[in-house]
Amino acid sequence: MRIAVCDDEPLFLEMLREKLERYYRSLDLRIDAFSSGEALVRAVEREPFCWSLVFLDIEMPGMDGLEAARVVRDVNDAIPVILLTSHTEYAMKGYEVEAFRFLAKPVEESSLFGALRAVEERERRNRRIQVKADGRELFIPLVEILYFRSENVYLTLYMTGGRHCLLRKKLKEQAEGLPPLDFFQIHRSYLVGLRHVSAFDGREVTLSDGTRLPVSRGKRAAFVQALSRYISEKE
């Protein structure tokens, strides 16, 4: 994961870097620091799709953060841009450049972490899987998937709104292509989307559309752990 941070204050850049590293705790994290809006814009124009998130200070000499954000959005409007400033009256201007969020400086860790969780949630909501059904390629948002049901060499994919489609695929193969935080195989025949779990009585799970599915005895403890982990990550 690559994050771009643009601010003309070296001490603030280092502070933000430390907080980001503390949140992600990942060796895969790369933070690219820029001291001016011009430098950030040049980098984004060279590599439009390499950053997952951009932090931008509004008040900088030369090209300010708002102007830089406009260019970033023009080049790649999918990058979440979080604006930073010590003057809260600038917050409303963030709407002009479709900023994802605004953070006041000095940045409180709780506010920063809340913004990062919101970015992750947006990514989850926007993520899709590609499936082939009825001779067509379909792109299904993960948030709309209730569950998969295995029947021999076929899967039935059940979605919100009463929709479903038949796939020629094995359940294990499908599970490997889904984010493990969001899905769990509760039974040899069922794989459920954890966001749609509304109740569990120890033997059966109830989904948001009222569907009740069995949970295998050997999977019940792991299912409770997976559901608890999912809920804690969402908080």
VENBELPE-V327296 format. One record per backbone hydrogen bond with DSSP energy under -1.0 kcal/mol. CO is the residue of the C=O (numbers start at 1). NH is the residue of the N-H. Records with the same first field share a line. If there is no record, write none. Layout:
CO->NH + NH
//
This chain:
1->30
2->52
3->32
4->55
5->34
6->57
9->13
10->14
11->15
12->16
13->17
14->18
15->19
16->20
17->21
18->22
19->23
20->24
21->25
26->29
30->3
32->5
34->7
36->40
37->41
38->42
39->43
40->44
41->45
42->46
43->47
47->50
53->4
54->82
55->6
56->84
58->60 + 65
64->68
65->69
66->70
67->71
68->72
69->73
70->74
71->75
72->76
76->79
80->54
81->100 + 101
82->56
83->103
84->58
85->105
87->90
88->91
91->94
92->95
93->96
94->99
95->98
101->83
103->85
108->112
109->113
110->114
111->115
112->116
113->117
114->118
115->119
116->120
117->121
118->122
119->123
120->124
121->125
122->126
123->127
127->142
129->140
131->138
133->136
136->133
138->131
140->129
141->144
142->145
144->160
146->193
147->158
148->191
149->156
151->154
154->151
155->167
156->149
157->165
158->146 + 147
163->159
165->157
167->155 + 169
170->174
171->175
172->176
174->177
175->178
179->182 + 183
182->194
184->192
186->216
189->150
190->187
191->148
192->184
193->196
194->197
196->208
199->206
203->215
204->201
205->213
206->198 + 199
207->210
211->207
213->205
216->219
219->223
220->224
221->225
222->226
223->227
224->228
225->229
226->230
227->231
228->232
229->233
230->234
//
